[in-house]
Amino acid sequence: MIFVALAIVIFVPVVLIDRNSEVLAGLASLVLFAVATAAFVAYAALEGGRRGQTIGKRLMGIRVIDYGTGAPIGIGRAILRGIIRQLGGIPLYLGWLWMLWDPERQGWHDKVANDLVVPISAYPISAVQR
């Protein structure tokens, strides 16, 4: 939703300034792409950080941990997780729905990144990870 509002804020002035300017439209596209990429990496940094939580996960009382060690997954795996999460919606949302019948309750993005989403009450953030 934020990206739609951002696209309107960037593209409407470009159209009003010069309807035939491919250079301005290209520049606006580049700015929008840069902002979207920065937002994606910032989200991954939160998810892959020491707490393993985005703002929404913190509100829900859940976090992302490594499947084998219980440690944070790191930004690289969080970026991979985010990419697969987006791709998992393409084939009839199968990547997202997979967790409904998977014994580990993992979606495709969790399987690829080798992580679990767990309740913070059962897997608290230790003093070492803070």
C-alpha positions in Angstrom: 0.0 0.0 0.0 2.8 2.4 0.8 4.4 1.7 -2.6 1.2 2.6 -4.4 1.0 5.9 -2.5 4.7 6.5 -3.2 4.2 5.7 -6.9 1.4 8.3 -7.0 3.5 10.9 -5.3 6.4 10.3 -7.7 4.6 9.8 -11.0 1.7 12.3 -10.8 4.0 15.3 -10.7 6.1 13.8 -13.6 3.0 13.5 -15.7 1.9 17.1 -14.8 5.3 18.6 -15.5 5.8 17.1 -19.0 3.7 14.4 -20.5 6.3 13.5 -23.1 9.3 13.3 -20.9 10.7 9.8 -21.0 13.7 11.0 -19.0 11.6 12.2 -16.1 9.5 9.0 -16.2 12.7 6.9 -16.2 14.1 8.9 -13.3 10.9 8.5 -11.3 11.0 4.8 -12.0 14.6 4.6 -10.8 13.8 6.5 -7.6 10.8 4.3 -6.9 12.9 1.2 -7.5 15.6 2.5 -5.2 13.1 3.3 -2.4 11.4 -0.1 -2.8 14.7 -1.9 -2.7 15.8 0.0 0.4 12.5 -0.8 2.2 12.9 -4.5 1.3 16.5 -4.6 2.7 15.4 -2.7 5.8 12.6 -5.3 6.4 15.1 -8.1 5.9 17.5 -6.5 8.3 14.9 -6.5 11.0 13.8 -10.1 10.3 17.4 -11.3 10.0 18.7 -9.2 13.0 19.4 -10.3 16.5 15.8 -10.3 17.5 14.5 -12.0 14.4 11.4 -9.7 14.4 9.9 -7.1 12.3 7.5 -4.7 13.9 4.5 -6.9 13.0 6.2 -10.0 14.3 7.0 -8.2 17.6 3.3 -7.2 17.9 2.2 -10.8 17.3 4.8 -12.2 19.7 6.6 -14.3 17.1 10.1 -14.4 15.7 12.2 -16.1 13.0 15.0 -18.4 14.0 17.4 -20.8 12.3 15.8 -24.3 12.1 18.9 -26.1 13.3 20.4 -23.8 15.9 17.7 -21.4 17.1 19.9 -18.5 16.3 19.0 -15.4 14.1 19.0 -16.2 10.4 21.0 -13.2 9.3 20.3 -10.6 6.6 21.3 -12.8 3.6 18.9 -15.5 4.5 16.2 -13.0 5.3 16.6 -11.4 1.9 16.4 -14.9 0.3 13.3 -15.6 2.5 11.7 -12.4 1.3 12.3 -13.2 -2.4 10.9 -16.7 -2.1 8.0 -15.4 -0.1 7.1 -13.1 -3.0 7.6 -15.9 -5.6 5.6 -18.4 -3.5 2.4 -16.4 -4.1 2.6 -16.8 -7.9 1.5 -20.5 -8.3 -1.9 -20.2 -6.8 -0.5 -19.0 -3.4 0.9 -22.6 -2.9 4.1 -21.3 -1.3 2.1 -19.5 1.4 -0.5 -22.2 1.8 2.1 -25.0 2.1 2.4 -24.4 5.8 -1.2 -25.6 6.3 -0.3 -29.3 5.6 3.4 -29.2 6.3 4.4 -31.1 9.5 6.9 -28.4 10.4 4.3 -25.6 9.6 6.8 -24.1 7.1 6.0 -22.2 3.9 8.3 -22.5 0.9 10.2 -19.3 2.1 10.9 -21.0 5.4 12.0 -24.2 3.8 14.4 -22.5 1.4 15.9 -20.2 4.2 15.9 -23.2 6.6 14.1 -21.2 9.4 11.1 -21.5 11.6 8.6 -18.8 12.8 8.1 -19.5 16.5 6.3 -17.9 19.5 8.6 -15.6 21.5 7.2 -17.1 24.7 8.6 -20.6 23.8 11.8 -19.3 22.3 12.7 -16.1 24.1 15.5 -13.8 23.0 18.5 -14.7 25.1 20.8 -12.2 26.8 23.5 -13.4 24.4 21.5 -12.4 21.3 20.6 -8.9 22.6 
